[in-house]
Amino acid sequence: MNRLLHIFLFAVLAQSAWSRVKLEIPDAGRMGRSLLEDILDVPPDLARQPRDSQELWMEFADSAVVLAARAEGHLDARCATRISESDSANRRITVRVDYREGPEYRFGAIEFVSPDGSRPKPPPRLSVSPGDGYRPARTSQLLQEAQRHYRQGGWLDASVEPELRIVPESSLVATRMVVTLGRMAVFERIEFKFKGKHVTDTGILADLWHLEPGDTIRNEDIAKYNRKIGQTRLYNMAKLTKSPGSRDSSRTTLSFELAERVPGSFDIGLSWEPVFGWGVDGVVRHKNVRGSMNELSFEGAMAQHRQRARVGVGNPLFLGTPVSLDYGVAVQQQDADLADTTLYREFSISQTGTFSFLPTDWSNLSLSLSTDRVTKYMLTGGSKVAYQFLTDLGSTLDFRNDPFDPTRGWMLRGDIGWGGQFLNDTSYVWVLSQARFYQPLFWRFYSAFAAEGGQFLNNTTADGAQIFYLGGARTVRSYSYRGLMVVPDPGQGLRPRYLRGSAELRMNLPFGFQAVGFTDWARLWNKGQEPDLGNLDLAKIGYGAGLRYRLSLLSFRLDYAFGRGGERIIFDLAQAI
């Protein structure tokens, strides 16, 4: 009873404190009364505050209203608040807000000039045109677009400064973009510096560069070359510096500092095994022998309940081209959830061939064929052997601006696969399609989207259905790795189908960090079951936030997920999208 009385008295006092302030706004303009009230944020106890505190609040309130109005293009906006006591006995006050919005200013002429008075060629397309409503944020966007245009045109040191002239009689803002182009980057020569030991013939690197002396260097030329270096799989770091040419200081020398993956290199690190617990992975690579671009690798993993070793070798069909073949042999032993044993050994042979073609600077059309032949030795008191095979034919269209951490562009991929067990009528066929889309937003914000789906065209086995297992760091976060699967109705064959979508909002932070908010959605069902895509109760959902750190070709990712699954902390070495 006493507690209820205290709550009642507190509510009465709060209402009494609020009733001491009366707010008068004769003219709220286009901003509207509700928005002005939110900006003013009148303290409920303003009537009881001393006079100097009231005056300080009025000063901040006037400034906040004016700033909000000018951000919407009302550059002549004025605001003056006054406090008067209407009832001195009860210390009731009236706050009068005299707000004068003024006209909405618009962009006038937009000119591009150089400090010497010349007129550089403006960008062909701008997001702002004369007559558009003036906003300070649009001026910043105009500045970024202009600077990007000139730097992509070969003026790598170009800078742009806006000069604004307000014309009150016509309510226009005349905009002059003062462009300082600096020195045109004209190619003279390219040189390579190696960090540590190296064995690669630099002639291969020079052959990948596509400009001749005297050509203009543009940003996309450097980005294209960085992409080619990444495709060779020879290096894990490439740092670029620009300097005046040795023969002609008006030209540019490009210097690339490279760290090469040398023969016998050894990498070791911790890896998260979502199914089996913490483990240790070790990789020994022997490759790039005298620039031949051969690759011989050994990979070993030891985690709880699982041990794996793989030896692989890869070689391009034609030196300096992205056409390559890869062969590998893997041996794996792990605990298995079988009815009559807890151990099996797995032996697999895999081959992968990929053809890639780059018709433009930012596109990549590839066709790949991979096969796996798996042998399982199950220990059941005797020895039983089960042979399996998997074959996957896939094609990719890639128009992303970066293969490892894209910020703009799109990618489409389609796969058709077949598999089953030898000597048994258990073959199955599946189709799969994937799409990725990347779009910069504003300032440091970027967006990324993923969509994919697939289905089996005939009945499959439990092993085959693992192709469509979802869950984990790169599908639906908040569920464990491969924790989502299709469960058929009693008496029905296993023919899985699924759809999945993911979206991320990314913000670049200083020192190479990136903050990310994400949401994942998926629906899995069997043939004969209704997909009910609009029924959120049946969907598998994960959402949360995370932190990224980019290091060379790796992105260390730590996500904290909410949703319907039981996973919360997710760690991975690549972007989810």
C-alpha positions in Angstrom: 0.0 0.0 0.0 2.8 2.4 0.9 4.6 1.7 -2.3 1.4 2.5 -4.4 1.0 5.7 -2.4 4.6 6.7 -3.2 4.1 6.1 -6.9 1.0 8.1 -6.9 2.6 11.1 -5.1 5.6 10.9 -7.5 3.2 11.0 -10.5 1.4 14.0 -9.1 4.6 15.9 -8.4 5.9 15.2 -11.9 2.6 16.4 -13.5 2.7 19.5 -11.2 6.3 20.3 -12.3 5.3 20.0 -16.0 2.2 22.1 -15.5 4.4 25.0 -14.4 5.6 25.6 -18.0 3.4 26.9 -20.8 4.8 26.8 -24.3 3.7 29.4 -26.9 4.7 29.1 -30.5 2.8 31.6 -32.7 4.4 30.4 -36.0 6.1 27.0 -36.3 6.7 27.3 -40.1 7.4 24.2 -42.2 9.2 22.5 -39.3 6.0 22.1 -37.4 5.2 22.5 -33.8 6.0 18.9 -32.8 9.5 19.1 -34.2 10.2 22.4 -32.6 9.1 21.0 -29.3 11.5 18.1 -29.7 14.3 20.5 -30.5 13.6 22.9 -27.7 13.3 20.0 -25.1 11.9 22.3 -22.4 13.0 20.9 -18.9 10.0 20.1 -16.8 11.5 21.9 -13.8 12.5 25.1 -15.8 10.2 27.2 -13.5 12.1 26.2 -10.4 15.6 26.9 -11.9 17.5 30.1 -11.2 17.4 32.9 -13.7 21.0 32.4 -15.0 20.2 28.7 -15.7 17.0 29.7 -17.6 19.0 32.2 -19.7 21.6 29.6 -20.5 18.8 27.2 -21.6 17.3 29.9 -23.8 20.6 30.5 -25.5 21.1 26.8 -26.4 17.5 26.4 -27.5 17.7 29.4 -29.9 20.9 28.0 -31.4 19.5 24.5 -31.8 16.4 25.7 -33.6 18.4 27.9 -36.0 20.9 25.1 -36.8 18.0 22.7 -37.6 16.3 25.2 -39.8 19.5 26.1 -41.7 20.1 22.4 -42.3 16.8 22.3 -44.2 17.8 25.3 -46.3 16.2 28.2 -44.3 19.3 30.3 -44.1 17.5 33.4 -42.8 15.9 31.5 -39.9 15.8 33.3 -36.6 14.6 32.2 -33.1 14.2 34.1 -29.9 12.7 32.6 -26.7 11.4 34.6 -23.8 10.3 33.5 -20.3 7.7 35.4 -18.4 6.1 34.6 -15.0 2.4 34.3 -15.4 1.8 33.3 -11.8 4.5 34.3 -9.4 2.8 32.8 -6.4 3.0 29.3 -7.9 6.1 30.0 -10.0 4.2 29.2 -13.2 6.0 30.5 -16.3 5.3 31.0 -20.0 7.9 30.2 -22.7 7.2 32.2 -25.9 9.1 31.1 -29.0 9.3 33.7 -31.7 10.4 31.7 -34.7 10.9 33.3 -38.1 11.7 30.7 -40.7 12.2 32.7 -43.9 12.3 31.4 -47.4 13.9 28.1 -48.4 17.1 28.8 -50.3 18.0 26.9 -53.5 21.2 26.2 -55.4 22.0 28.8 -58.0 24.7 28.5 -60.6 27.3 25.8 -59.9 30.7 26.7 -61.4 34.0 24.9 -61.5 37.1 27.2 -61.6 40.8 26.9 -61.0 42.8 29.3 -58.8 44.4 30.8 -62.0 40.9 31.6 -63.4 40.7 28.7 -65.9 37.7 26.5 -66.0 38.4 22.7 -65.7 35.9 20.4 -67.4 33.2 19.6 -64.8 32.0 16.1 -64.0 29.4 14.9 -66.5 26.8 14.0 -63.9 26.2 15.6 -60.5 23.7 14.7 -57.8 22.9 18.5 -57.4 21.5 20.8 -60.0 20.6 24.5 -60.0 17.1 24.9 -58.5 17.5 22.1 -56.1 16.8 22.9 -52.4 20.0 24.0 -50.7 21.3 21.7 -47.9 24.8 21.8 -46.3 24.9 18.0 -46.6 24.4 18.3 -50.4 27.4 20.6 -50.7 29.6 18.0 -49.0 28.3 15.4 -51.4 29.0 17.7 -54.3 32.6 18.2 -53.1 33.2 14.4 -52.8 31.8 13.7 -56.3 34.0 16.4 -57.9 37.2 15.3 -56.1 36.6 11.7 -57.1 36.0 12.7 -60.7 39.3 14.6 -61.1 41.3 11.9 -59.3 39.9 9.2 -61.4 40.8 11.3 -64.5 44.5 11.1 -63.6 45.0 14.1 -61.3 45.8 12.0 -58.3 46.6 15.0 -56.1 43.4 17.0 -57.0 41.6 18.9 -54.3 38.3 20.8 -54.4 37.2 23.6 -52.1 33.7 25.1 -52.2 33.0 28.8 -52.1 29.3 29.8 -51.3 27.8 33.2 -52.0 24.3 33.8 -50.6 22.0 36.0 -52.7 19.2 37.1 -50.2 17.1 39.0 -52.8 16.6 35.8 -54.9 17.0 33.2 -52.1 19.8 31.5 -54.0 23.2 30.1 -53.1 25.7 30.5 -55.8 28.3 27.7 -55.6 31.9 27.9 -56.9 34.0 24.8 -56.7 37.7 25.8 -56.7 39.6 23.0 -58.2 43.4 22.5 -57.7 44.4 19.7 -60.0 48.1 19.5 -59.0 50.4 17.4 -61.2 49.0 15.1 -63.7 50.2 11.5 -63.0 51.9 10.5 -66.3 53.5 7.1 -66.2 57.3 6.8 -66.6 58.3 3.5 -65.0 57.4 0.9 -62.4 59.8 -0.6 -59.8 59.4 -3.4 -57.2 60.8 -3.6 -53.7 60.6 -6.8 -51.8 60.2 -7.1 -48.1 62.2 -10.1 -47.0 63.2 -13.0 -49.1 61.8 -13.5 -52.6 62.3 -15.8 -55.5 59.8 -14.5 -58.1 61.1 -13.2 -61.4 60.0 -9.5 -61.5 59.4 -9.8 -65.2 56.1 -11.6 -64.4 55.0 -8.5 -62.4 56.1 -6.1 -65.1 54.0 -8.1 -67.7 50.9 -7.6 -65.6 51.2 -3.8 -65.8 49.2 -2.5 -68.8 50.3 1.2 -69.2 53.1 2.4 -71.5 55.4 5.4 -70.7 53.6 8.6 -71.3 50.1 7.2 -70.5 48.0 8.9 -67.9 47.7 7.0 -64.6 44.2 6.8 -63.2 43.0 5.4 -59.9 41.3 2.5 -61.7 44.6 1.6 -63.4 46.3 1.1 -60.0 43.3 -0.7 -58.6 43.2 -3.1 -61.6 46.9 -3.9 -61.1 46.4 -4.6 -57.4 43.6 -7.0 -58.4 45.9 -8.8 -60.9 48.6 -9.2 -58.2 46.0 -10.7 -55.8 44.9 -13.1 -58.5 48.4 -14.5 -58.9 48.3 -15.8 -55.3 52.0 -14.9 -55.0 51.9 -12.1 -52.4 50.1 -11.2 -49.2 50.9 -7.5 -49.2 51.4 -4.8 -51.8 52.2 -1.2 -50.8 52.2 1.6 -53.4 54.2 4.9 -53.3 54.3 7.5 -56.0 57.4 9.7 -56.7 58.7 12.0 -59.5 60.3 10.3 -62.4 64.1 9.9 -62.5 64.4 11.2 -66.0 61.5 13.7 -66.1 60.2 15.1 -62.8 56.9 15.9 -64.4 56.2 12.2 -64.8 55.5 9.6 -62.1 57.4 6.5 -60.9 55.3 3.9 -59.2 57.0 1.8 -56.5 55.4 -1.4 -55.2 56.7 -2.9 -51.9 55.8 -6.6 -51.9 55.9 -9.3 -49.3 56.1 -12.7 -51.1 54.9 -16.1 -50.0 58.3 -17.8 -50.3 58.9 -21.6 -50.5 58.6 -23.4 -47.2 56.6 -20.6 -45.5 54.8 -21.7 -42.4 51.6 -20.2 -41.0 49.9 -21.2 -37.8 46.9 -19.8 -36.0 43.8 -20.5 -33.9 40.6 -21.3 -35.7 37.1 -21.6 -34.4 35.5 -25.0 -35.2 31.7 -24.4 -34.6 31.0 -28.2 -34.5 34.0 -29.6 -32.6 35.3 -26.8 -30.4 38.5 -24.9 -30.4 41.4 -26.2 -32.6 44.7 -25.4 -34.1 45.3 -25.2 -37.9 48.8 -25.4 -39.4 49.6 -24.7 -43.1 52.9 -25.3 -44.8 53.2 -23.9 -48.3 55.8 -24.5 -50.9 55.1 -22.4 -54.0 56.3 -19.7 -56.5 59.4 -21.7 -57.4 61.5 -19.4 -59.6 58.4 -17.7 -60.7 56.8 -20.8 -62.1 53.7 -20.1 -60.0 53.4 -23.7 -59.0 51.9 -24.3 -55.6 52.4 -27.3 -53.4 50.7 -27.0 -50.0 50.1 -29.1 -46.9 47.3 -28.2 -44.5 46.7 -29.8 -41.2 44.0 -29.3 -38.6 43.6 -30.7 -35.1 40.5 -30.0 -33.2 38.4 -31.8 -30.7 37.1 -35.0 -32.2 38.6 -34.3 -35.6 42.0 -34.5 -37.3 42.5 -33.6 -40.9 45.5 -33.4 -43.4 45.5 -32.4 -47.0 48.1 -32.1 -49.7 47.4 -30.1 -52.8 49.2 -28.9 -55.9 48.0 -26.2 -58.4 49.4 -25.0 -61.7 48.1 -22.6 -64.3 47.7 -24.0 -67.8 49.3 -20.9 -69.3 51.8 -18.8 -67.4 50.5 -15.4 -66.5 46.8 -16.3 -67.1 44.1 -17.0 -64.5 43.4 -20.4 -66.0 44.5 -23.0 -63.5 44.0 -26.6 -62.2 44.2 -27.8 -58.6 44.5 -31.3 -57.3 44.4 -32.4 -53.7 44.3 -35.5 -51.5 42.8 -35.3 -48.0 42.6 -37.7 -45.1 40.2 -37.0 -42.2 39.3 -38.9 -39.0 36.6 -37.8 -36.7 33.9 -39.0 -34.3 30.6 -39.7 -36.2 27.1 -39.8 -35.0 26.4 -43.3 -36.3 24.2 -46.0 -34.8 26.8 -48.7 -34.4 30.1 -46.9 -34.1 31.7 -43.7 -33.1 34.6 -43.6 -35.5 35.1 -43.5 -39.2 37.9 -42.5 -41.5 37.4 -40.4 -44.6 39.6 -40.3 -47.7 38.9 -37.9 -50.5 40.5 -36.9 -53.9 39.4 -33.5 -55.3 40.1 -31.7 -58.6 39.2 -28.1 -59.4 39.6 -26.3 -62.8 38.8 -22.6 -63.3 38.7 -20.5 -66.4 38.5 -16.7 -65.8 38.1 -13.9 -68.3 38.3 -10.1 -67.6 36.5 -8.3 -70.5 36.6 -4.9 -68.6 38.5 -3.4 -65.7 36.0 -4.5 -63.1 34.4 -7.7 -64.5 35.3 -11.3 -64.2 33.5 -14.2 -66.0 34.6 -17.6 -64.6 33.7 -21.2 -65.1 34.8 -23.8 -62.6 34.5 -27.6 -62.4 35.3 -29.5 -59.1 34.9 -33.1 -58.2 35.3 -35.0 -54.9 35.6 -38.7 -54.4 35.1 -39.6 -50.8 35.7 -43.0 -49.2 34.4 -43.7 -45.7 35.7 -46.6 -43.7 33.3 -47.3 -40.9 34.4 -49.5 -38.0 31.6 -51.8 -37.0 33.5 -54.7 -35.7 34.5 -55.4 -39.3 35.1 -53.0 -42.1 32.6 -51.4 -44.3 33.4 -49.1 -47.2 31.1 -46.5 -48.7 32.1 -44.5 -51.8 30.6 -41.1 -52.5 31.2 -38.5 -55.2 30.4 -34.8 -55.6 30.7 -32.8 -58.8 30.0 -29.0 -59.1 29.9 -26.9 -62.3 29.7 -23.2 -61.5 29.8 -19.9 -63.4 30.4 -16.4 -62.0 29.8 -12.8 -63.2 31.8 -10.5 -60.9 31.6 -6.7 -61.2 32.9 -5.8 -57.8 35.5 -3.1 -57.2 37.6 -5.3 -54.9 37.7 -9.1 -54.7 38.4 -9.2 -50.9 36.4 -6.3 -49.4 34.1 -4.8 -52.0 32.3 -1.5 -51.4 30.6 -1.1 -54.8 29.3 -3.5 -57.5 27.6 -6.8 -57.8 28.3 -10.5 -58.3 26.1 -13.4 -59.6 26.9 -17.1 -59.4 25.0 -20.2 -60.5 25.9 -23.8 -59.8 24.6 -27.2 -60.9 25.9 -30.2 -59.0 25.4 -33.9 -58.8 26.5 -36.6 -56.4 25.7 -39.8 -54.7 27.1 -43.2 -53.8 28.9 -45.6 -56.2 27.3 -48.9 -56.9 24.0 -47.7 -55.5 21.0 -45.9 -57.1 21.3 -42.8 -54.8 22.5 -40.2 -57.3 21.0 -36.7 -56.8 21.1 -33.3 -58.6 20.9 -29.8 -57.2 20.9 -26.3 -58.4 22.1 -23.2 -56.6 22.1 -19.5 -57.3 23.7 -16.6 -55.4 23.8 -12.8 -55.7 25.7 -10.1 -53.9 25.2 -6.3 -54.1 27.4 -3.5 -52.6 26.5 0.2 -52.6 28.2 3.2 -50.9 25.7 5.4 -49.0 27.2 8.6 -47.6 30.2 9.7 -45.6 31.7 6.6 -44.2 28.6 4.4 -44.5 28.3 1.4 -46.9 25.7 -1.3 -47.5 26.0 -4.9 -48.5 23.2 -7.4 -49.5 23.2 -11.1 -50.2 20.5 -13.4 -51.5 20.7 -17.1 -52.5 18.5 -20.1 -52.9 18.7 -23.7 -54.1 16.8 -26.9 -54.5 17.3 -30.6 -55.1 15.7 -31.9 -58.3 15.3 -35.4 -56.9 15.5 -37.2 -53.6 18.9 -37.1 -51.8 20.6 -38.7 -48.8 21.5 -37.3 -45.5 25.1 -36.7 -46.7 23.9 -35.0 -49.9 21.5 -32.7 -47.9 24.5 -31.2 -46.1 25.1 -29.1 -49.2 22.1 -27.0 -48.1 22.9 -26.9 -44.4 22.8 -23.3 -43.1 23.9 -21.6 -39.9 27.3 -20.1 -38.9 29.4 -17.1 -39.6 28.5 -16.7 -43.3 24.8 -17.6 -43.5 22.5 -17.1 -40.5 24.3 -15.9 -37.5 22.8 -16.8 -34.1 22.7 -20.5 -35.3 25.6 -22.9 -35.0 27.6 -23.9 -38.1 25.4 -26.2 -40.2 22.8 -26.1 -37.4 19.9 -25.6 -39.8 18.7 -28.4 -42.0 15.5 -29.7 -43.7 13.4 -32.2 -41.9 10.9 -34.0 -44.2 7.4 -35.1 -43.2 7.0 -38.8 -42.2 7.0 -41.0 -45.3 8.3 -38.3 -47.5 11.7 -38.4 -49.4 14.4 -35.9 -48.6 14.4 -33.1 -51.3 15.5 -29.9 -49.6 14.9 -26.3 -50.7 15.9 -23.0 -49.2 16.1 -19.3 -49.5 18.3 -16.9 -47.6 18.9 -13.2 -47.4 21.3 -11.0 -45.5 21.9 -7.2 -45.2 24.7 -5.2 -43.5 25.2 -1.6 -42.8 28.9 -0.8 -42.4 30.7 2.3 -41.1 34.4 2.7 -41.6 36.3 3.7 -38.4 39.8 5.0 -37.9 42.8 2.7 -37.9 41.3 0.1 -40.2 38.3 -0.9 -38.0 34.7 -1.1 -39.2 31.5 -1.2 -37.3 28.7 -3.4 -38.7 25.0 -3.9 -38.1 23.5 -7.0 -39.7 20.3 -9.0 -40.1 20.0 -12.6 -41.6 16.9 -14.4 -42.7 16.4 -18.0 -44.0 13.6 -20.4 -44.7 14.2 -24.1 -45.3 11.6 -26.6 -46.4 11.1 -30.0 -48.1 9.3 -30.7 -51.4 5.6 -31.1 -50.5 5.8 -28.7 -47.6 4.5 -25.1 -48.0 7.3 -22.6 -48.0 5.2 -19.9 -46.2 7.8 -17.2 -46.9 5.6 -14.5 -45.4 5.3 -16.4 -42.1 8.0 -15.0 -39.8 7.2 -17.6 -37.2 8.7 -20.2 -39.4 11.8 -18.2 -40.5 15.2 -18.6 -39.1 16.4 -15.1 -38.1 19.6 -13.6 -36.7 20.6 -10.0 -36.2 23.2 -8.0 -34.2 26.3 -6.0 -34.5 30.0 -6.6 -35.0 33.5 -5.2 -35.5 35.9 -5.8 -38.4 39.6 -5.2 -38.8 41.2 -5.4 -42.2 44.7 -6.9 -42.4 46.0 -7.5 -45.9 43.7 -10.0 -47.5 42.0 -11.0 -44.2 39.2 -9.4 -42.4 39.1 -10.3 -38.7 35.4 -10.3 -37.8 33.7 -10.5 -34.4 29.9 -10.5 -34.3 27.5 -10.5 -31.4 24.2 -12.0 -32.6 20.7 -12.1 -31.3 17.8 -14.1 -32.8 16.2 -17.5 -32.6 19.4 -19.5 -32.4 21.6 -20.1 -29.4 24.9 -18.7 -30.8 25.9 -15.3 -29.6 29.6 -14.7 -30.4 30.8 -15.4 -33.9 34.4 -15.1 -35.1 35.6 -15.4 -38.7 38.4 -14.3 -41.0 36.3 -12.9 -43.8 33.4 -10.6 -44.4 30.0 -12.4 -44.2 28.8 -10.8 -47.5 
